Structures are given as C-alpha cells and as structure tokens.
Amino acid sequence: MRFVVFITLYTVISLTLVCPSIYGSSTVQPRPLKAVVVWQGLGQAYLEETFLRRYLYAHSFTYVHFVKLAEENESNVYQSYVGNMESQLYRVCGDLKKNGQLKEGFDAIGLSQGGLFMRAYVEFCNDPPVKSLITLGTPHTGISNIPPHSNTFMHELQTLFYEASALPFIKNRLVPCQYTAQDLDSTKTRYSGDFLTLINNGGHQALNTSIRSNMVSLTQFTMISFLEEQIIIPKESTRFDYICNGNVVSLRNTDYFKEDRLGLKTLDENGRLHFKECRGGHLNLDRECLKILVDSPVADL
C-alpha cells in the first residue's frame, strides 16, 4: 500500500515539474502592476485608510496610494479645511509625478471634496495620466450650505461659510468656500467659489480647451451618490445636477453639458459616463458600497 502511495506522489511531482501548464507553474507569477490613487475628503486623515486599502488591494489593485497634504496626521486633517485648493492641487500634482509607481498611469478615486481635487488633477495636470475616475459623494456643482452640526468646530465652520462671500480672505482660505455655487437661471450656473469656477470651466473666464481634452481621455468616469445623503447640500450635486427655484436641473439639460465644456457629453455618447448609488448616508462605505466601487468600470479590468 505504501509503495502505491509513493509511486502516485512521485508521478504527480514529476508531471508538475515537466508539465507545469497542467498542474500550475512551479513559481508564483507576480501580479501585474495596477495602481490606484485615493484623495480623501474634508476632515479625513490619510492614516484612516487600512480597511479601504486592504479592500482595494484584494480586488485587483497592486499599488494603493493615499494623497496626503502633510506628513503629520493632524496637519493633514487641518489642511483639508484650511488652505488654497489650487495651491494644494499643484503640490499634489508634483508629488504624483515624482512617484515612480504611477508612471504608467493610474485609476483615481475621490471621496467627497477629494473628488473635486481628483477631477481637477485630470483637467490641469494628468501627468502621469488618470485612466478612470470614480467619485463618491462629490459636490461637482458645488454646495449651497453646510449642514448644522453639534461639533463646535463644525458650527464655527458653518458661521464662517455664511460670512465668506463678504470676506474674500476667508473665501480664499476656507476650503469648502471655494466650491460654493449660486443659481443664475434654469439652465446656467454662476459659480461663486473660485476653485469650482476654475474646474467647471465656467464664469467669465475664457474656455479652457485642455480641460475638455484631458477629461475625454478618461476610459471611464463614474459618479457614485448616496441615497440618504445629508452632508452635501444639495445632494443632486453629487450627480452633476443642481437645484434651481426648487427644481432639479439634470446634467444633460445644463449648458456646460450641451456645449461639452468638460467633455461629459462626449464621454456620455461613448458609454464612458456612469452613475451609481450606494445605500446609506454620506460616504457610508459598507461592504455593499465597496463592492459597487470595485465593480465600477475601470481601466484594464
């Protein structure tokens, strides 16, 4: 009996060495490099990333990079509230360009206001290039308010938000004030936040054609919204819609879509613009939502 077992094992091992295609390779093949960059939102610390990093790594991504604005965690959180968004953008553009792991390009994920930064990276930097862009709970057409909050700091932030329009110094230093928006009429939006005006190719500035060409280079652009959203006001902003006189103006009815200022119309016509929904409130990244995230159309998957 032992002789039979020995012969069987000897045969299996011999065949594995001679014919690895039958029983699998004798060496473990490295996973192809697939990089993703995540830009987090207001008040989120870059060290609060363990679960999301593990989840992304377990679903095809071999290199996961979280954007950080400072080495110290507290400073990183602070700068998500206070600072000039354009300056922060170009600082990160330089950091990503120097990262050798990203030289072949990467997929991008933006959480809440991080989605504005990530889209701005595509529009104004894109070196190394973004292959696909996914935003979660991102106010693409801006915010009109900050919700009431029991936290003292957030309460002060809300007060400053209301005063910012009359105080340019605050407006240019308080991050949420740089992506506020006001309605103009039923089809047009006047962007009052400087950063929002810049990245949405709006206001009185001359049309920036490179914004469109960079956005059109995306293989996919997916916007994920949350069904019980209460932080982003109005919540329709997370789908590139907005509210005018109490009515929802959908993306496809806006001037910036019809004129294709951001390349969204081209992406839509080519099946590369997608809208998805997660249950729960703002950035409720439960397992179901994370599955929607990793199942979203991305490059090379």
Number of C-alpha atoms within 10 A of each C-alpha: 5 7 7 9 10 10 10 12 11 12 11 12 12 12 14 16 14 12 13 13 11 10 13 11 12 12 7 7 7 7 9 10 13 20 23 23 21 24 22 26 23 17 13 19 21 23 11 12 14 9 9 14 17 12 15 19 16 11 11 16 21 15 17 21 19 17 19 21 20 13 9 12 16 13 14 20 20 16 21 24 19 18 18 18 25 16 10 14 19 16 12 18 20 12 13 20 17 13 11 9 16 23 14 14 19 26 24 26 23 24 23 24 24 24 27 26 25 27 26 24 24 27 25 18 21 21 17 19 20 29 22 25 28 26 29 30 30 30 28 24 28 33 26 20 17 20 12 12 13 7 9 9 10 14 15 11 19 18 13 16 22 15 14 18 16 9 12 12 10 18 25 21 17 22 22 26 31 26 26 24 21 18 16 11 10 16 16 16 21 17 24 20 21 20 24 26 22 19 22 23 21 22 15 9 9 8 14 17 13 14 23 20 15 20 27 22 17 21 20 24 25 21 23 23 27 23 13 13 20 14 18 22 18 20 25 25 23 27 24 19 21 29 20 16 9 7 9 14 18 16 20 15 13 18 15 20 18 15 11 14 22 26 21 22 20 18 20 16 9 12 12 19 19 16 14 15 16 24 16 16 15 21 20 17 18 11 10 11 20 16 15 15 23 17 11 21 19 21 15 10 10
